[in-house]
Amino acid sequence: MMSLHDLCFSDRIEAER
C-alpha cells in the first residue's frame, strides 16, 4: 500500500520533469 507521502513525492518528481 502506498502512503500519501509516497504519492506526493512521486507526483513532485514527475512534475519537475
MIDOSE-1310 file (N, C-alpha, C; in nm, 2 decimals, decimal comma, always signed):
residues 17
mmsl	+0,08/-0,12/+0,00/+0,00/+0,00/+0,00/+0,09/+0,13/+0,00; +0,06/+0,21/-0,09/+0,14/+0,34/-0,10/+0,08/+0,44/+0,00; +0,17/+0,51/+0,07/+0,13/+0,61/+0,16/+0,11/+0,75/+0,08; +0,03/+0,84/+0,14/+0,01/+0,97/+0,08/+0,14/+1,04/+0,06
hdlc	+0,24/+1,02/+0,15/+0,37/+1,09/+0,13/+0,44/+1,04/+0,01; +0,43/+0,90/-0,01/+0,50/+0,85/-0,13/+0,43/+0,90/-0,26; +0,30/+0,90/-0,26/+0,23/+0,95/-0,38/+0,27/+1,09/-0,41; +0,27/+1,18/-0,31/+0,31/+1,32/-0,32/+0,45/+1,33/-0,38
fsdr	+0,54/+1,25/-0,32/+0,68/+1,25/-0,36/+0,69/+1,22/-0,51; +0,63/+1,11/-0,55/+0,63/+1,07/-0,69/+0,57/+1,18/-0,78; +0,46/+1,23/-0,74/+0,40/+1,34/-0,82/+0,49/+1,46/-0,84; +0,56/+1,49/-0,73/+0,65/+1,61/-0,74/+0,77/+1,58/-0,83
ieae	+0,82/+1,46/-0,83/+0,93/+1,42/-0,92/+0,89/+1,43/-1,06; +0,77/+1,38/-1,09/+0,72/+1,38/-1,23/+0,69/+1,52/-1,27; +0,64/+1,60/-1,18/+0,61/+1,74/-1,21/+0,73/+1,82/-1,25; +0,84/+1,79/-1,18/+0,97/+1,86/-1,21/+1,02/+1,83/-1,34
r	+0,99/+1,71/-1,40/+1,04/+1,67/-1,53/+0,99/+1,75/-1,64
